[in-house]
Amino acid sequence: MESGCTGGFELMSLRLWTMPPMASVLGCLVYLWSVYQQLPERYPVHWGISGEPDRWVAKSLAAVLLPGAIGLVVMGVMAASALMFEKSQHEDRRAAAPWMVGLEWTLGWLFATIVLLPVMPSSVWMILAPVAVILGLAIKLSMYSSSAPAAPRECWKLGIFYYNPEDPDLMVEKRSGLGYTLNFAHRASWWLMGGLLVLVLAPFLLLKQ
């Protein structure tokens, strides 16, 4: 009998575990908003390998808050994916859910660091360390996708797009290679694609000089 648990996580606790990373980044954004008037007019937005800023823009709310806002969207996708995996009918996908939450926590660390870099002593290791953890977690997640049962061949449109109304899962294993892709028969996939499109376009629209 199914216990309703995934790697020691019950669904409610899994939901609770997805909240702190987003809350931490949101707290960083609130802090920057509260000290906005004290921030330098020449605002750093990129750092070199030495840890020193090497690119600046004119201070604006978009320049200050956009990296964190992007982080919240990315972590929201990770959290939603973890919950989708947790409710999957396939054991391998359910087992991947806690690792997806771990990836979200590491992204929270990374984006909180990026958000606060302009107002604290910078170190390239503060970014490289979470990136290394992210790579390790991604490799672990790929192990689950490679061991899960293959999706029905006839449900692949044009060979790359998975469309199966009878599959309740939003994310399924890729047809080739490692990792996951969307089930485009799932309504949430279109909301997700729209959100990702906004995520890609937002920096160009808000930071346009």
N, CA and C atoms as a LAMMPS dump frame, in Angstrom:
ITEM: TIMESTEP
0
ITEM: NUMBER OF ATOMS
627
ITEM: BOX BOUNDS ff ff ff
-5.0000000000000000e+02 5.0000000000000000e+02
-5.0000000000000000e+02 5.0000000000000000e+02
-5.0000000000000000e+02 5.0000000000000000e+02
ITEM: ATOMS id mol type element x y z
1 1 1 N 0.853 -1.208 0
2 1 2 C 0 0 0
3 1 3 C 0.881 1.247 0
4 2 1 N 0.459 2.229 -0.8
5 2 2 C 1.238 3.461 -0.877
6 2 3 C 1.115 4.227 0.435
7 3 1 N 2.198 4.746 0.903
8 3 2 C 2.196 5.484 2.163
9 3 3 C 1.889 6.956 1.983
10 4 1 N 1.945 7.439 0.738
11 4 2 C 1.739 8.864 0.482
12 4 3 C 2.965 9.69 0.781
13 5 1 N 4.1 9.022 0.986
14 5 2 C 5.328 9.731 1.32
15 5 3 C 6.331 9.616 0.186
16 6 1 N 7.222 10.598 0.119
17 6 2 C 8.298 10.571 -0.868
18 6 3 C 9.59 10.88 -0.153
19 7 1 N 10.446 9.837 0.033
20 7 2 C 11.743 10.071 0.672
21 7 3 C 11.608 10.71 2.036
22 8 1 N 10.537 10.377 2.804
23 8 2 C 10.368 10.93 4.131
24 8 3 C 9.541 12.197 4.143
25 9 1 N 9.121 12.696 3.01
26 9 2 C 8.317 13.903 2.931
27 9 3 C 6.852 13.525 2.728
28 10 1 N 5.952 13.994 3.596
29 10 2 C 4.548 13.931 3.29
30 10 3 C 4.213 15.151 2.448
31 11 1 N 3.078 15.127 1.749
32 11 2 C 2.753 16.206 0.82
33 11 3 C 2.703 17.551 1.524
34 12 1 N 2.052 17.626 2.7
35 12 2 C 1.956 18.909 3.383
36 12 3 C 3.336 19.417 3.773
37 13 1 N 4.198 18.519 4.319
38 13 2 C 5.534 18.965 4.706
39 13 3 C 6.352 19.356 3.48
40 14 1 N 6.124 18.672 2.352
41 14 2 C 6.831 19.033 1.127
42 14 3 C 6.463 20.454 0.712
43 15 1 N 5.191 20.79 0.816
44 15 2 C 4.767 22.156 0.503
45 15 3 C 5.444 23.164 1.418
46 16 1 N 5.537 22.813 2.715
47 16 2 C 6.173 23.725 3.664
48 16 3 C 7.657 23.902 3.347
49 17 1 N 8.323 22.817 2.913
50 17 2 C 9.743 22.888 2.587
51 17 3 C 10.002 23.772 1.372
52 18 1 N 9.017 23.95 0.495
53 18 2 C 9.226 24.788 -0.686
54 18 3 C 9.153 26.279 -0.367
55 19 1 N 8.672 26.639 0.814
56 19 2 C 8.419 28.058 1.108
57 19 3 C 9.638 28.855 1.574
58 20 1 N 10.503 28.327 2.462
59 20 2 C 11.62 29.157 2.96
60 20 3 C 12.533 29.754 1.898
61 21 1 N 12.918 29.015 0.818
62 21 2 C 13.802 29.649 -0.169
63 21 3 C 13.185 30.884 -0.814
64 22 1 N 11.906 30.799 -1.168
65 22 2 C 11.243 31.954 -1.767
66 22 3 C 11.083 33.078 -0.753
67 23 1 N 10.808 32.704 0.512
68 23 2 C 10.67 33.72 1.557
69 23 3 C 11.978 34.461 1.789
70 24 1 N 13.103 33.744 1.697
71 24 2 C 14.402 34.391 1.91
72 24 3 C 14.695 35.416 0.823
73 25 1 N 14.434 35.055 -0.431
74 25 2 C 14.667 35.995 -1.535
75 25 3 C 13.691 37.164 -1.454
76 26 1 N 12.449 36.874 -1.112
77 26 2 C 11.468 37.953 -0.941
78 26 3 C 11.917 38.901 0.159
79 27 1 N 12.467 38.362 1.256
80 27 2 C 12.975 39.213 2.333
81 27 3 C 14.106 40.103 1.861
82 28 1 N 14.991 39.566 1.012
83 28 2 C 16.084 40.369 0.449
84 28 3 C 15.54 41.509 -0.401
85 29 1 N 14.5 41.226 -1.182
86 29 2 C 13.903 42.263 -2.023
87 29 3 C 13.26 43.357 -1.173
88 30 1 N 12.576 42.95 -0.106
89 30 2 C 11.953 43.929 0.79
90 30 3 C 13.03 44.817 1.42
91 31 1 N 14.145 44.205 1.808
92 31 2 C 15.238 44.983 2.392
93 31 3 C 15.777 46.005 1.396
94 32 1 N 16.052 45.577 0.158
95 32 2 C 16.573 46.512 -0.839
96 32 3 C 15.583 47.619 -1.138
97 33 1 N 14.306 47.28 -1.178
98 33 2 C 13.286 48.304 -1.41
99 33 3 C 13.278 49.319 -0.275
100 34 1 N 13.493 48.848 0.956
101 34 2 C 13.458 49.749 2.114
102 34 3 C 14.658 50.691 2.156
103 35 1 N 15.788 50.287 1.55
104 35 2 C 16.986 51.135 1.566
105 35 3 C 17.271 51.692 0.168
106 36 1 N 16.274 51.694 -0.677
107 36 2 C 16.471 52.091 -2.08
108 36 3 C 17.103 53.472 -2.197
109 37 1 N 16.671 54.417 -1.382
110 37 2 C 17.183 55.788 -1.483
111 37 3 C 18.669 55.878 -1.129
112 38 1 N 19.154 54.919 -0.324
113 38 2 C 20.557 54.944 0.085
114 38 3 C 21.472 54.187 -0.89
115 39 1 N 20.912 53.497 -1.852
116 39 2 C 21.722 52.737 -2.8
117 39 3 C 22.433 53.682 -3.77
118 40 1 N 23.617 53.299 -4.266
119 40 2 C 24.36 54.187 -5.19
120 40 3 C 23.613 54.376 -6.508
121 41 1 N 23.732 55.57 -7.061
122 41 2 C 23.067 55.868 -8.332
123 41 3 C 23.679 55.055 -9.475
124 42 1 N 24.963 54.741 -9.35
125 42 2 C 25.648 53.878 -10.322
126 42 3 C 25.617 52.472 -9.746
127 43 1 N 24.661 51.685 -10.202
128 43 2 C 24.342 50.422 -9.531
129 43 3 C 25.042 49.249 -10.215
130 44 1 N 25.808 48.442 -9.473
131 44 2 C 26.52 47.305 -10.087
132 44 3 C 25.558 46.172 -10.44
133 45 1 N 25.743 45.583 -11.622
134 45 2 C 24.872 44.48 -12.065
135 45 3 C 25.664 43.271 -12.551
136 46 1 N 27.005 43.352 -12.573
137 46 2 C 27.806 42.211 -13.019
138 46 3 C 29.147 42.245 -12.307
139 47 1 N 29.653 41.036 -11.979
140 47 2 C 30.917 40.912 -11.266
141 47 3 C 31.863 40.01 -12.045
142 48 1 N 33.147 40.368 -12.036
143 48 2 C 34.16 39.569 -12.704
144 48 3 C 34.64 38.43 -11.83
145 49 1 N 35.572 37.64 -12.345
146 49 2 C 36.081 36.48 -11.629
147 49 3 C 36.8 36.9 -10.355
148 50 1 N 37.256 38.134 -10.285
149 50 2 C 37.936 38.634 -9.087
150 50 3 C 36.959 38.943 -7.968
151 51 1 N 35.672 38.968 -8.289
152 51 2 C 34.672 39.318 -7.297
153 51 3 C 34.345 40.793 -7.267
154 52 1 N 35.003 41.58 -8.117
155 52 2 C 34.751 43.011 -8.176
156 52 3 C 33.75 43.324 -9.288
157 53 1 N 32.859 44.31 -9.071
158 53 2 C 31.9 44.673 -10.124
159 53 3 C 32.606 45.225 -11.349
160 54 1 N 32.119 44.845 -12.531
161 54 2 C 32.716 45.343 -13.77
162 54 3 C 31.671 45.895 -14.738
163 55 1 N 30.42 46.006 -14.292
164 55 2 C 29.396 46.619 -15.12
165 55 3 C 28.375 47.288 -14.219
166 56 1 N 27.953 48.497 -14.607
167 56 2 C 27.013 49.263 -13.811
168 56 3 C 25.898 49.787 -14.712
169 57 1 N 24.749 50.095 -14.101
170 57 2 C 23.651 50.762 -14.799
171 57 3 C 23.128 51.86 -13.889
172 58 1 N 22.323 52.758 -14.453
173 58 2 C 21.682 53.775 -13.638
174 58 3 C 20.696 53.1 -12.688
175 59 1 N 20.703 53.52 -11.434
176 59 2 C 19.829 52.896 -10.442
177 59 3 C 18.36 53.047 -10.829
178 60 1 N 17.621 51.966 -10.749
179 60 2 C 16.183 51.958 -10.972
180 60 3 C 15.605 50.784 -10.207
181 61 1 N 14.307 50.814 -9.968
182 61 2 C 13.672 49.703 -9.27
183 61 3 C 13.831 48.406 -10.058
184 62 1 N 13.777 48.512 -11.39
185 62 2 C 13.95 47.313 -12.216
186 62 3 C 15.335 46.721 -12.026
187 63 1 N 16.372 47.573 -12.058
188 63 2 C 17.745 47.074 -11.905
189 63 3 C 17.958 46.449 -10.535
190 64 1 N 17.357 47.032 -9.509
191 64 2 C 17.56 46.559 -8.139
192 64 3 C 16.763 45.285 -7.846
193 65 1 N 15.518 45.25 -8.308
194 65 2 C 14.611 44.177 -7.899
195 65 3 C 14.445 43.051 -8.91
196 66 1 N 14.792 43.297 -10.174
197 66 2 C 14.542 42.288 -11.207
198 66 3 C 15.251 40.951 -10.963
199 67 1 N 16.542 40.93 -10.564
200 67 2 C 17.175 39.619 -10.346
201 67 3 C 16.423 38.764 -9.324
202 68 1 N 15.985 39.383 -8.241
203 68 2 C 15.235 38.64 -7.241
204 68 3 C 13.883 38.19 -7.742
205 69 1 N 13.225 39.054 -8.541
206 69 2 C 11.93 38.681 -9.102
207 69 3 C 12.071 37.479 -10.033
208 70 1 N 13.133 37.474 -10.83
209 70 2 C 13.402 36.326 -11.701
210 70 3 C 13.634 35.075 -10.846
211 71 1 N 14.385 35.25 -9.763
212 71 2 C 14.638 34.123 -8.869
213 71 3 C 13.359 33.551 -8.289
214 72 1 N 12.42 34.411 -7.913
215 72 2 C 11.154 33.935 -7.365
216 72 3 C 10.381 33.108 -8.392
217 73 1 N 10.415 33.554 -9.645
218 73 2 C 9.72 32.8 -10.697
219 73 3 C 10.384 31.436 -10.893
220 74 1 N 11.719 31.42 -10.963
221 74 2 C 12.443 30.162 -11.169
222 74 3 C 12.172 29.198 -10.011
223 75 1 N 12.236 29.7 -8.783
224 75 2 C 11.988 28.837 -7.629
225 75 3 C 10.539 28.377 -7.566
226 76 1 N 9.628 29.244 -8.022
227 76 2 C 8.228 28.834 -8.094
228 76 3 C 8.045 27.659 -9.04
229 77 1 N 8.768 27.691 -10.163
230 77 2 C 8.719 26.572 -11.108
231 77 3 C 9.267 25.301 -10.465
232 78 1 N 10.393 25.437 -9.724
233 78 2 C 10.979 24.284 -9.04
234 78 3 C 10.018 23.71 -8.006
235 79 1 N 9.379 24.595 -7.236
236 79 2 C 8.446 24.135 -6.202
237 79 3 C 7.252 23.428 -6.822
238 80 1 N 6.703 24.019 -7.885
239 80 2 C 5.557 23.395 -8.556
240 80 3 C 5.951 22.05 -9.153
241 81 1 N 7.157 21.966 -9.707
242 81 2 C 7.622 20.702 -10.282
243 81 3 C 7.756 19.64 -9.202
244 82 1 N 8.283 20.023 -8.037
245 82 2 C 8.437 19.065 -6.938
246 82 3 C 7.084 18.519 -6.503
247 83 1 N 6.093 19.392 -6.403
248 83 2 C 4.763 18.943 -5.982
249 83 3 C 4.119 18.059 -7.044
250 84 1 N 4.381 18.378 -8.317
251 84 2 C 3.871 17.537 -9.393
252 84 3 C 4.506 16.152 -9.343
253 85 1 N 5.822 16.123 -9.122
254 85 2 C 6.505 14.837 -9.019
255 85 3 C 5.963 14.036 -7.839
256 86 1 N 5.715 14.714 -6.717
257 86 2 C 5.267 14.024 -5.513
258 86 3 C 3.936 13.311 -5.727
259 87 1 N 3.089 13.877 -6.583
260 87 2 C 1.763 13.3 -6.83
261 87 3 C 1.751 12.351 -8.023
262 88 1 N 2.93 12.107 -8.619
263 88 2 C 2.997 11.251 -9.797
264 88 3 C 2.605 9.813 -9.469
265 89 1 N 2.126 9.108 -10.476
266 89 2 C 1.808 7.69 -10.338
267 89 3 C 3.059 6.818 -10.46
268 90 1 N 4.171 7.421 -10.893
269 90 2 C 5.404 6.662 -11.104
270 90 3 C 6.349 6.855 -9.923
271 91 1 N 6.846 5.764 -9.397
272 91 2 C 7.692 5.793 -8.201
273 91 3 C 8.964 6.603 -8.411
274 92 1 N 9.595 6.478 -9.59
275 92 2 C 10.842 7.201 -9.838
276 92 3 C 10.62 8.709 -9.846
277 93 1 N 9.489 9.142 -10.38
278 93 2 C 9.204 10.575 -10.381
279 93 3 C 8.928 11.066 -8.959
280 94 1 N 8.211 10.274 -8.157
281 94 2 C 7.953 10.666 -6.773
282 94 3 C 9.263 10.76 -5.991
283 95 1 N 10.178 9.842 -6.252
284 95 2 C 11.454 9.85 -5.546
285 95 3 C 12.291 11.075 -5.888
286 96 1 N 12.037 11.693 -7.052
287 96 2 C 12.806 12.869 -7.468
288 96 3 C 12.341 14.141 -6.771
289 97 1 N 11.146 14.11 -6.152
290 97 2 C 10.572 15.324 -5.566
291 97 3 C 11.46 15.973 -4.507
292 98 1 N 11.97 15.227 -3.505
293 98 2 C 12.833 15.894 -2.506
294 98 3 C 14.089 16.501 -3.103
295 99 1 N 14.628 15.866 -4.149
296 99 2 C 15.814 16.417 -4.79
297 99 3 C 15.483 17.715 -5.52
298 100 1 N 14.272 17.803 -6.054
299 100 2 C 13.841 19.046 -6.688
300 100 3 C 13.717 20.16 -5.651
301 101 1 N 13.226 19.805 -4.451
302 101 2 C 13.167 20.792 -3.37
303 101 3 C 14.581 21.23 -2.981
304 102 1 N 15.505 20.27 -2.934
305 102 2 C 16.899 20.63 -2.653
306 102 3 C 17.457 21.591 -3.683
307 103 1 N 17.089 21.392 -4.948
308 103 2 C 17.515 22.298 -6.011
309 103 3 C 16.929 23.685 -5.794
310 104 1 N 15.674 23.736 -5.364
311 104 2 C 15.041 25.033 -5.088
312 104 3 C 15.761 25.759 -3.951
313 105 1 N 16.127 25.029 -2.884
314 105 2 C 16.846 25.657 -1.779
315 105 3 C 18.189 26.221 -2.237
316 106 1 N 18.89 25.483 -3.079
317 106 2 C 20.182 25.962 -3.557
318 106 3 C 20.011 27.19 -4.444
319 107 1 N 18.957 27.197 -5.249
320 107 2 C 18.67 28.372 -6.063
321 107 3 C 18.324 29.576 -5.177
322 108 1 N 17.64 29.307 -4.06
323 108 2 C 17.345 30.389 -3.111
324 108 3 C 18.624 31.009 -2.574
325 109 1 N 19.591 30.156 -2.246
326 109 2 C 20.91 30.621 -1.793
327 109 3 C 21.574 31.457 -2.879
328 110 1 N 21.538 30.965 -4.112
329 110 2 C 22.183 31.666 -5.223
330 110 3 C 21.532 33.024 -5.474
331 111 1 N 20.206 33.062 -5.566
332 111 2 C 19.535 34.327 -5.895
333 111 3 C 19.584 35.317 -4.741
334 112 1 N 19.541 34.835 -3.492
335 112 2 C 19.693 35.748 -2.356
336 112 3 C 21.067 36.404 -2.393
337 113 1 N 22.095 35.62 -2.752
338 113 2 C 23.448 36.164 -2.876
339 113 3 C 23.521 37.201 -3.982
340 114 1 N 22.93 36.875 -5.148
341 114 2 C 22.956 37.803 -6.282
342 114 3 C 22.242 39.106 -5.932
343 115 1 N 21.112 38.999 -5.246
344 115 2 C 20.332 40.187 -4.889
345 115 3 C 21.116 41.094 -3.943
346 116 1 N 21.853 40.501 -3.001
347 116 2 C 22.53 41.285 -1.971
348 116 3 C 23.966 41.671 -2.327
349 117 1 N 24.518 41.116 -3.409
350 117 2 C 25.905 41.423 -3.77
351 117 3 C 26.198 42.929 -3.856
352 118 1 N 25.279 43.74 -4.418
353 118 2 C 25.598 45.171 -4.528
354 118 3 C 25.742 45.881 -3.182
355 119 1 N 25.259 45.27 -2.093
356 119 2 C 25.286 45.969 -0.8
357 119 3 C 26.098 45.212 0.249
358 120 1 N 26.888 44.224 -0.167
359 120 2 C 27.71 43.491 0.791
360 120 3 C 29.039 43.154 0.145
361 121 1 N 30.058 42.828 0.958
362 121 2 C 31.356 42.431 0.382
363 121 3 C 31.174 41.269 -0.578
364 122 1 N 31.72 41.401 -1.775
365 122 2 C 31.488 40.399 -2.806
366 122 3 C 32.594 39.354 -2.832
367 123 1 N 32.202 38.157 -3.17
368 123 2 C 33.144 37.059 -3.342
369 123 3 C 32.597 36.141 -4.415
370 124 1 N 33.43 35.815 -5.376
371 124 2 C 32.987 34.969 -6.473
372 124 3 C 32.564 33.593 -5.958
373 125 1 N 33.145 33.162 -4.818
374 125 2 C 32.811 31.846 -4.271
375 125 3 C 31.385 31.785 -3.746
376 126 1 N 30.832 32.926 -3.392
377 126 2 C 29.455 32.959 -2.902
378 126 3 C 28.479 32.581 -4.004
379 127 1 N 28.908 32.745 -5.273
380 127 2 C 28.081 32.338 -6.402
381 127 3 C 28.509 30.974 -6.916
382 128 1 N 29.825 30.735 -6.962
383 128 2 C 30.308 29.466 -7.51
384 128 3 C 29.913 28.274 -6.645
385 129 1 N 29.868 28.45 -5.334
386 129 2 C 29.533 27.336 -4.453
387 129 3 C 28.128 26.801 -4.712
388 130 1 N 27.08 27.663 -4.711
389 130 2 C 25.749 27.116 -5.019
390 130 3 C 25.637 26.583 -6.439
391 131 1 N 26.369 27.158 -7.385
392 131 2 C 26.337 26.641 -8.755
393 131 3 C 26.853 25.207 -8.78
394 132 1 N 27.916 24.923 -8.01
395 132 2 C 28.459 23.565 -7.945
396 132 3 C 27.436 22.601 -7.35
397 133 1 N 26.717 23.056 -6.314
398 133 2 C 25.682 22.21 -5.706
399 133 3 C 24.551 21.966 -6.696
400 134 1 N 24.173 22.998 -7.443
401 134 2 C 23.109 22.862 -8.44
402 134 3 C 23.472 21.808 -9.471
403 135 1 N 24.721 21.816 -9.921
404 135 2 C 25.163 20.816 -10.896
405 135 3 C 25.06 19.406 -10.311
406 136 1 N 25.455 19.256 -9.042
407 136 2 C 25.357 17.948 -8.409
408 136 3 C 23.917 17.468 -8.292
409 137 1 N 23.017 18.366 -7.916
410 137 2 C 21.604 17.997 -7.801
411 137 3 C 21.006 17.675 -9.166
412 138 1 N 21.41 18.421 -10.185
413 138 2 C 20.908 18.151 -11.531
414 138 3 C 21.329 16.766 -11.998
415 139 1 N 22.566 16.371 -11.663
416 139 2 C 23.032 15.031 -12.022
417 139 3 C 22.213 13.972 -11.292
418 140 1 N 21.93 14.221 -10.018
419 140 2 C 21.124 13.272 -9.246
420 140 3 C 19.725 13.143 -9.834
421 141 1 N 19.109 14.264 -10.213
422 141 2 C 17.771 14.227 -10.813
423 141 3 C 17.789 13.479 -12.137
424 142 1 N 18.871 13.627 -12.9
425 142 2 C 18.958 12.941 -14.193
426 142 3 C 18.993 11.427 -14.01
427 143 1 N 19.492 10.961 -12.866
428 143 2 C 19.519 9.532 -12.595
429 143 3 C 18.109 8.971 -12.465
430 144 1 N 17.214 9.756 -11.864
431 144 2 C 15.833 9.306 -11.752
432 144 3 C 15.145 9.289 -13.112
433 145 1 N 15.422 10.304 -13.94
434 145 2 C 14.773 10.35 -15.251
435 145 3 C 15.246 9.217 -16.15
436 146 1 N 16.511 8.787 -15.98
437 146 2 C 17.027 7.719 -16.833
438 146 3 C 16.521 6.348 -16.419
439 147 1 N 16.049 6.201 -15.157
440 147 2 C 15.585 4.909 -14.683
441 147 3 C 14.068 4.774 -14.738
442 148 1 N 13.36 5.863 -15.032
443 148 2 C 11.9 5.826 -15.07
444 148 3 C 11.417 5.177 -16.374
445 149 1 N 10.189 4.645 -16.375
446 149 2 C 9.66 4.015 -17.59
447 149 3 C 9.488 5.021 -18.717
448 150 1 N 9.779 4.592 -19.929
449 150 2 C 9.694 5.485 -21.086
450 150 3 C 8.239 5.855 -21.382
451 151 1 N 8.019 7.107 -21.807
452 151 2 C 6.682 7.54 -22.189
453 151 3 C 6.294 6.875 -23.515
454 152 1 N 4.993 6.641 -23.747
455 152 2 C 4.552 5.975 -24.98
456 152 3 C 5.076 6.677 -26.233
457 153 1 N 5.606 5.918 -27.159
458 153 2 C 6.23 6.471 -28.362
459 153 3 C 5.251 7.274 -29.2
460 154 1 N 3.988 6.803 -29.287
461 154 2 C 3.008 7.472 -30.145
462 154 3 C 2.577 8.839 -29.62
463 155 1 N 2.956 9.15 -28.387
464 155 2 C 2.564 10.433 -27.81
465 155 3 C 3.572 11.55 -28.09
466 156 1 N 4.635 11.213 -28.786
467 156 2 C 5.633 12.226 -29.118
468 156 3 C 5.295 12.839 -30.482
469 157 1 N 4.967 14.126 -30.488
470 157 2 C 4.625 14.834 -31.72
471 157 3 C 5.882 15.484 -32.294
472 158 1 N 6.09 15.269 -33.581
473 158 2 C 7.286 15.758 -34.273
474 158 3 C 8.558 15.219 -33.617
475 159 1 N 8.405 14.178 -32.841
476 159 2 C 9.556 13.527 -32.23
477 159 3 C 10.074 14.169 -30.96
478 160 1 N 9.595 15.379 -30.611
479 160 2 C 10.159 16.083 -29.457
480 160 3 C 9.112 16.598 -28.472
481 161 1 N 7.853 16.744 -28.907
482 161 2 C 6.822 17.301 -28.032
483 161 3 C 5.931 16.172 -27.512
484 162 1 N 5.851 16.062 -26.183
485 162 2 C 5.056 15.011 -25.575
486 162 3 C 3.635 15.524 -25.351
487 163 1 N 2.645 14.786 -25.879
488 163 2 C 1.238 15.181 -25.74
489 163 3 C 0.427 13.919 -25.433
490 164 1 N 0.03 13.785 -24.177
491 164 2 C -0.705 12.6 -23.746
492 164 3 C -1.77 12.993 -22.726
493 165 1 N -3.019 13.203 -23.159
494 165 2 C -4.089 13.593 -22.237
495 165 3 C -4.345 12.564 -21.143
496 166 1 N -3.949 11.312 -21.364
497 166 2 C -4.2 10.263 -20.379
498 166 3 C -3.116 10.2 -19.297
499 167 1 N -2.032 10.951 -19.484
500 167 2 C -0.959 11.003 -18.49
501 167 3 C -1.208 12.219 -17.597
502 168 1 N -1.485 12.029 -16.294
503 168 2 C -1.785 13.168 -15.417
504 168 3 C -0.559 13.987 -15.033
505 169 1 N 0.633 13.49 -15.315
506 169 2 C 1.849 14.186 -14.907
507 169 3 C 2.157 15.359 -15.839
508 170 1 N 2.597 16.46 -15.229
509 170 2 C 2.998 17.63 -16.008
510 170 3 C 4.36 17.417 -16.659
511 171 1 N 5.27 16.752 -15.946
512 171 2 C 6.627 16.56 -16.442
513 171 3 C 6.915 15.078 -16.613
514 172 1 N 7.533 14.735 -17.726
515 172 2 C 7.867 13.343 -18.03
516 172 3 C 9.319 13.274 -18.489
517 173 1 N 9.853 12.06 -18.537
518 173 2 C 11.226 11.873 -18.961
519 173 3 C 11.381 12.22 -20.444
520 174 1 N 12.498 12.815 -20.793
521 174 2 C 12.761 13.122 -22.196
522 174 3 C 12.857 11.841 -23.014
523 175 1 N 12.531 11.966 -24.297
524 175 2 C 12.602 10.8 -25.17
525 175 3 C 14.038 10.344 -25.364
526 176 1 N 14.954 11.281 -25.391
527 176 2 C 16.371 10.952 -25.507
528 176 3 C 17.157 11.872 -24.588
529 177 1 N 18.257 11.374 -24.101
530 177 2 C 19.05 12.159 -23.176
531 177 3 C 18.499 12.092 -21.765
532 178 1 N 19.041 12.932 -20.884
533 178 2 C 18.646 12.94 -19.49
534 178 3 C 17.783 14.151 -19.184
535 179 1 N 17.002 14.046 -18.111
536 179 2 C 16.176 15.166 -17.699
537 179 3 C 14.709 14.966 -18.035
538 180 1 N 13.947 16.044 -17.883
539 180 2 C 12.504 15.98 -18.043
540 180 3 C 12.022 17.019 -19.058
541 181 1 N 10.818 16.792 -19.564
542 181 2 C 10.174 17.742 -20.464
543 181 3 C 8.699 17.838 -20.085
544 182 1 N 7.974 18.735 -20.726
545 182 2 C 6.577 18.976 -20.377
546 182 3 C 5.634 18.052 -21.131
547 183 1 N 4.527 17.739 -20.483
548 183 2 C 3.402 17.081 -21.147
549 183 3 C 2.469 18.192 -21.634
550 184 1 N 2.489 18.474 -22.917
551 184 2 C 1.743 19.617 -23.451
552 184 3 C 0.238 19.387 -23.479
553 185 1 N -0.218 18.201 -23.086
554 185 2 C -1.646 17.971 -22.928
555 185 3 C -2.125 18.473 -21.572
556 186 1 N -1.175 18.777 -20.684
557 186 2 C -1.509 19.282 -19.352
558 186 3 C -1.684 20.793 -19.438
559 187 1 N -2.809 21.302 -18.938
560 187 2 C -3.106 22.736 -19.047
561 187 3 C -2.019 23.602 -18.416
562 188 1 N -1.448 23.128 -17.307
563 188 2 C -0.438 23.921 -16.614
564 188 3 C 0.812 24.138 -17.461
565 189 1 N 1.055 23.262 -18.449
566 189 2 C 2.258 23.408 -19.268
567 189 3 C 2.232 24.718 -20.051
568 190 1 N 1.045 25.129 -20.485
569 190 2 C 0.942 26.366 -21.263
570 190 3 C 1.115 27.591 -20.37
571 191 1 N 0.611 27.509 -19.143
572 191 2 C 0.865 28.592 -18.191
573 191 3 C 2.363 28.689 -17.892
574 192 1 N 2.996 27.536 -17.762
575 192 2 C 4.425 27.51 -17.486
576 192 3 C 5.221 28.096 -18.641
577 193 1 N 4.867 27.734 -19.868
578 193 2 C 5.573 28.265 -21.026
579 193 3 C 5.388 29.775 -21.133
580 194 1 N 4.166 30.246 -20.842
581 194 2 C 3.924 31.686 -20.86
582 194 3 C 4.756 32.404 -19.814
583 195 1 N 4.85 31.809 -18.608
584 195 2 C 5.662 32.411 -17.561
585 195 3 C 7.134 32.456 -17.926
586 196 1 N 7.626 31.391 -18.552
587 196 2 C 9.029 31.366 -18.974
588 196 3 C 9.3 32.406 -20.06
589 197 1 N 8.323 32.619 -20.945
590 197 2 C 8.483 33.629 -21.988
591 197 3 C 8.583 35.023 -21.369
592 198 1 N 7.732 35.29 -20.384
593 198 2 C 7.803 36.571 -19.671
594 198 3 C 9.144 36.714 -18.978
595 199 1 N 9.625 35.615 -18.393
596 199 2 C 10.905 35.615 -17.689
597 199 3 C 12.051 35.974 -18.624
598 200 1 N 12 35.464 -19.852
599 200 2 C 13.06 35.729 -20.826
600 200 3 C 12.998 37.167 -21.325
601 201 1 N 11.787 37.669 -21.554
602 201 2 C 11.623 39.003 -22.136
603 201 3 C 11.755 40.13 -21.12
604 202 1 N 11.448 39.852 -19.844
605 202 2 C 11.416 40.907 -18.83
606 202 3 C 12.717 41.696 -18.726
607 203 1 N 13.904 41.055 -18.669
608 203 2 C 15.136 41.85 -18.56
609 203 3 C 15.323 42.811 -19.723
610 204 1 N 14.96 42.395 -20.935
611 204 2 C 15.139 43.262 -22.103
612 204 3 C 14.168 44.446 -22.07
613 205 1 N 12.957 44.194 -21.572
614 205 2 C 11.954 45.251 -21.542
615 205 3 C 12.176 46.243 -20.393
616 206 1 N 12.547 45.709 -19.215
617 206 2 C 12.665 46.564 -18.041
618 206 3 C 14.007 47.279 -17.956
619 207 1 N 15.054 46.666 -18.525
620 207 2 C 16.376 47.272 -18.441
621 207 3 C 16.783 47.944 -19.754
622 208 1 N 15.836 48.099 -20.659
623 208 2 C 16.138 48.736 -21.942
624 208 3 C 16.547 50.176 -21.712
625 209 1 N 17.677 50.518 -22.251
626 209 2 C 18.215 51.868 -22.047
627 209 3 C 17.649 52.861 -23.066
